[in-house]
Amino acid sequence: MSSDIKTFYMISLYDYYGDLLTDKQKEYFEDYYFKNYSLSEISENKNVSRTAIHKVIKESEKKLTDYEKKLQNYEKASKIKKIIENIDEETRKKIEELI
């Protein structure tokens, strides 16, 4: 999986399951994925070792992917979006408002 695809996927999973992470996991994840900080920059800003930051981000990624494996919200939403692409515009807009 390319870096850009992984980033998009992780951010998408975060949108679905981010509230299930701890505050620290959310903070480091957002710094890394949303603010595009390097591990060294986060480490410096938080006064924590680079290894500790890496570990927390990897744990967060694992949690998010585990939630998706069990709940499949992202996968289901992707399938629904593909299906509604082929229906009339008015119906599509109504469905998109619901999801």
VENBEL-V989700 format. One record per residue. N is the residue number from 1. SS is DSSP state (h for helix, s for strand, l for the rest). PHI is phi in whole degrees, 0 to 359 (999 if undefined). PSI is psi in degrees with one decimal (* if undefined). Layout:
N:SS:PHI:PSI
N:SS:PHI:PSI
This chain:
1:l:999:127.9
2:l:291:161.6
3:h:301:-44.0
4:h:294:-40.6
5:h:293:-42.1
6:h:297:-43.0
7:h:299:-47.8
8:h:301:-44.6
9:h:296:-46.0
10:h:296:-41.8
11:h:295:-38.5
12:h:297:-44.4
13:h:296:-37.9
14:h:299:-38.8
15:h:300:-37.0
16:h:279:-43.2
17:h:239:4.7
18:h:304:-34.5
19:h:295:-13.7
20:h:272:-5.6
21:l:274:159.7
22:l:288:164.8
23:h:302:-42.5
24:h:295:-43.1
25:h:299:-43.7
26:h:298:-45.4
27:h:300:-49.8
28:h:292:-41.2
29:h:299:-47.0
30:h:296:-41.5
31:h:300:-42.8
32:h:285:-48.7
33:h:270:-38.3
34:h:269:-39.7
35:l:267:-8.0
36:l:60:34.2
37:l:281:146.9
38:l:282:165.1
39:h:301:-39.3
40:h:296:-41.2
41:h:295:-43.2
42:h:296:-43.7
43:h:303:-45.7
44:h:295:-45.9
45:h:294:-35.5
46:h:263:-6.8
47:l:60:43.9
48:l:228:153.4
49:l:295:151.4
50:h:299:-38.5
51:h:298:-40.9
52:h:295:-41.2
53:h:298:-47.5
54:h:303:-45.0
55:h:299:-45.0
56:h:294:-41.1
57:h:295:-43.4
58:h:297:-39.7
59:h:297:-40.6
60:h:296:-45.5
61:h:300:-42.4
62:h:296:-43.9
63:h:300:-45.9
64:h:298:-43.5
65:h:291:-34.0
66:h:294:-42.5
67:h:299:-42.5
68:h:294:-39.2
69:h:299:-37.7
70:h:278:-42.3
71:h:261:-29.0
72:l:56:32.4
73:h:295:-43.0
74:h:296:-46.3
75:h:298:-44.3
76:h:295:-42.5
77:h:297:-38.7
78:h:297:-41.9
79:h:294:-41.2
80:h:297:-42.9
81:h:299:-39.1
82:h:294:-39.3
83:h:293:-44.3
84:h:286:-12.6
85:l:297:-24.4
86:l:259:12.8
87:l:246:169.3
88:l:297:155.4
89:h:299:-42.6
90:h:297:-46.5
91:h:295:-41.9
92:h:301:-45.2
93:h:297:-39.9
94:h:296:-42.7
95:h:293:-43.5
96:h:299:-34.0
97:h:296:-32.5
98:h:283:-28.8
99:l:255:*
